[in-house]
Amino acid sequence: MIRETAPAKLNLYLHVGPLRRDGRHALASFFVFTEDGDAITVEAACDISLTISGPAAGALAGLPLRDNLIWKAADLLRETCGVSQGAAIRLEKNLPTAAGIGGGSADAAAALRALIKLWNIEIADDALAQLAFRLGADVPACLAGAAVLVAGAGEDVSPGPALPPLWACLVNPGVEIATGPIFQAFDAANPAPAAPTAPALGEASYDALTQLMGATRNDLQPAAIACAPEIADIIKRLGQCRGALGARMSGSGATCFALFSTAADAERARAEAHKEGWWAMASPLILR
């Protein structure tokens, strides 16, 4: 049995530019990943199967398994690499769905990593990245599973700058937000956005990170707040937590996060959010 973690993805910033000819938005973003998240296990089998369990599995109950991005990833990998074997795939779903933290994309990326090992596939990095992008814009970055800079529409992934040791507190109010309508609301409010820029992190220090968070933004945050006003309250509360280096929403929402220099401060923020009845998780970040 092969096991892979599918960590939560956080956008330290997300700058959105104009629509491209292919209908995707030009982006500039800094992705980081938590050590904790969903889990994928795979075992040899005659055909593809997928079972889902875990505390957040209920959100996927009743949905066709073949529509799950994990199943699509397995099918595409088999087709691309000429694999005749199958796999029994199990997803332990711990992260909320439609939450802006790359759950489905991270699950698909973890499945790709696990199946490549199970099926002893040799595939070039460029070819794997192209395959991942066919599955979704966030999947190439999720394959890396460490701090990366993302450009293009998600297909241009490069190693991110060095970061100091960090812990994150993630908070979700229990509101599912579909990505498509948020981008549509952004387009309506920004008919001619500028080309997105990617600010640099000068050094691997907490002061530099705080400055970066202050100088950047998530361009989808206003549209998400209009859809779920509690997001604004969560960001404000996280930013006021002891030791918070910065707080904002991830992706298209509704999950928000704050960064901390100690595990104790991140755990304290998690406990405070839990008292409000919100889903919350504290986890160290995966550092390159």
N, C-alpha and C positions, 0 to 999 in steps of 0.2 A: 504494500500500500504506500502511495506517495501522497504527502500532505503539503499544501502551500497555503500561506496566509494571504488573504485579500484585504490589505489594509485600507483604512479610510483615507481618502484624498482630501487635502485642504488647499485652497487657493490663497496663498498669502496676499496676492493681488490678482485681479482679473480685469484687464483692460480690453474692451471690445471695440473693434473698428467696423468698417463698412462691410456690406455683403459682397462676397466674391461671385464670380461668374458661375461657380458650381453651387451657389445657393447657401454656402456656409459663411460664417462671419470670420473675418481676420481677428486674431487674438494675440495678446501677449500676457503670459501668466507665469507665476512661480508656484509650482506644485511641491508640496511636501506630504509625507505619509506617516501615519501613526504606526506604532508597532502592533497594535491590536486591531482586530477587524473581523471579517468573515473568515471562514476556513473552507478549503476545497480538499477533498481526498479523492483519489482515483485508484482503481484496481482493474486488472485485465478482465476482459469480458468479450463475448462474441459480438455484441452490438452496443450501441450507445444507450445508456439509461441515466436518468437523473432523479435523485431523491433530495428533498429539502427538509431540513429540520432547524431547530433553534428558536430563540425567543422572538425573532422577527419573521418567522416563516409564515405566519398567518396572513401577512400582507400579500403573499404570492399564492395563497391557496386558491384553487379554482382556475388559475391561469394556465393556458396550454404549455406544457413543459417544452415543447419544440420551439416555442416563441421566446424562451429564455435565452439570454445572450450566451450563457455557458454552452447550451446545446448547439447554438449557431457557431460558436467558436470551435467546438469539436468537429462539427460537420465540415466547416471551411478548412480546418487544418488537415483533416483526412483527405479531402478532395485535392487540396493544393499539393500535398506531399505523397499522394498515392498510397495511403495507408488502408489496409483491409481489416485491421484489428478494431475491436470495440473497446469500450471502457465503461465501468460502473462508476459514475460520478456522484459524489455526495457534497451538498452545500450545507454548511452550518451557518445559518443567517442570523448574525448578531446585530448588524447595523440597520437602522431604519431605511426604508425604501423611498425613492423620489425625494431625496434629502440633500442633494448637492455635494455629496461626499464620494461620488464615483462608485457607489455600491455595485451596480451591474457591470460597469466597465472593469472595476477591480476584480470582480468575480471571474469575468471572462479572461482577463490577463492571467490570473492565477491558474485558471484551467488550462490555458495555453502552456504555461511553464510546466505544469504537472504532466500534461499529456505528451509534451516533447520528451520528457524523461521516460515516461511509461512506454512510449512507442519507439524510443531510441532514434529520434528524428534528428537529422543534421540539416539545419536551415540557416542561411546567412542572416545576419542581423537586419540588413536592409529589407530582405524579403519578408522577414517576420514582422517588421514595423509596418510594411505595406499591407500585409494581411490583417494586422491589428487595426489599422485605420479603416479598413473596409467594414469592420465590426462597429466602430464608433470613434468619435473624435478624441475621447479621453483614454481609449485603450492603449495606444502607444506609450503614453506617459506612465500609465499604470503598470505596464510591463517592466519598467525600470524599478518602480517601487522605492525610489529614493528621491532626494531633492533634484528637480529638473526644471529648466526653463522651457516653456512651450510657446511656439510661434506658429505662423500659418493659421490653419484651422484646427491644429492639434497634431498634424503630421510632422512638424519640425520640433524635435525634442533634443535638448543638449544638456550636459551635466550642469547642475545648479552650483552656485557658489557655496563655499564652506560656511557652516552654521555652528554656533556654539551649542552645547547640550541644551535641549529644549523639551518641555512637556506641554501638552495641549489639553484643554478642557473643551469637549464638544457638547453642545446643547441643542436639542431639537424639541420644539413645542408640540410635536405630534401632528403637524400639518404636512400633508404631501403636496408638493408643488411640481407641476409638470414643466419641463424645461422649455418646450416650444412656446407656450403663451408668454413666458417671461421675456424671451428674445423678441417676440412680436411686440410686446409693450415697450421694450427698449427701442426697437425700430421706429415705433410711432412717436416716441419722445425725442429721438435723435435721428432725424431723417438724413443727416449728412455728417456722421461721426468722423473724427480725424483718424488717421492711421494709428494703430496702437503702439505705444512705446514700452520698453522694458527697462525700468530703472535698475541701476547696478547696486549691489550691496558692497560697500567699500571694504569691509573687514568682517571677520567672524567674531563679532562682539555683540553684546546685548544692546548697547547704545546704538550701534549701527542698524540693528534689526528694528528697534523702536523707531528710528528715523525713517527707515524704509516703509514701515507700516503707516507712518504719518504722511508720507509723501505719495502714497499710492491709494488705490480704492478697488472696490468691486463694482463695476459699472452696472451689474444686474441687481444690485442691492435695492435701489429705489423702487424698481418694478415689483420686486418680491415683497417689500414692505407694504406696498399698496395692496397686495394680495393677502398678506398675513401681517397685520400691524404689530403682532407680538414680537416679531423679529427685532424691531427697533428696541424694544424693552430689554430683550435678552442681550443684545450687543452692548447696550448701556450698562447693564448689570455686570456683564463679564469684564468690561473695561474698568469698572470700579473695584473689582476684586483685588485683594492684596497681592502684589507682585506681578500683576498683568502687564505684559510688554506691549500689548496691542490686541484689539478684538475687532472682528468683522464677520460677515456672512461668507460661507463657502459656496462656490458654484452658483447655481440658480436658486439655492435655498431649499428648505428653510433652516438647515443646520448652521449654527453660528459657533465661533470658537474664540478662545483667547490663548495666548502663548505665555509660558512661565519659565523661569530659570530653575525652578525646583519642583520636585514631585509633590512635596507637601502643599505648596500653593495651588497646584493644579487639582489635587484631590480635594482641597478645601472648597474650591470653586465648584467642583462636581457635586459635593455634598449639599451645597447651598442650592444649586439648581434642582437637585433631586427633591428637596423639600418643597419646591414649587410644583411638583408633579410632572416635571419635564423629563424626557429621556436625556441622560447625561453620561459621558464617559471621560475618564482621564487616562492619558496614555503618553509615554515618551514618543518622540519623533524618531524615525529612521534617518540617520545621518550618513552622508556619503563618506 
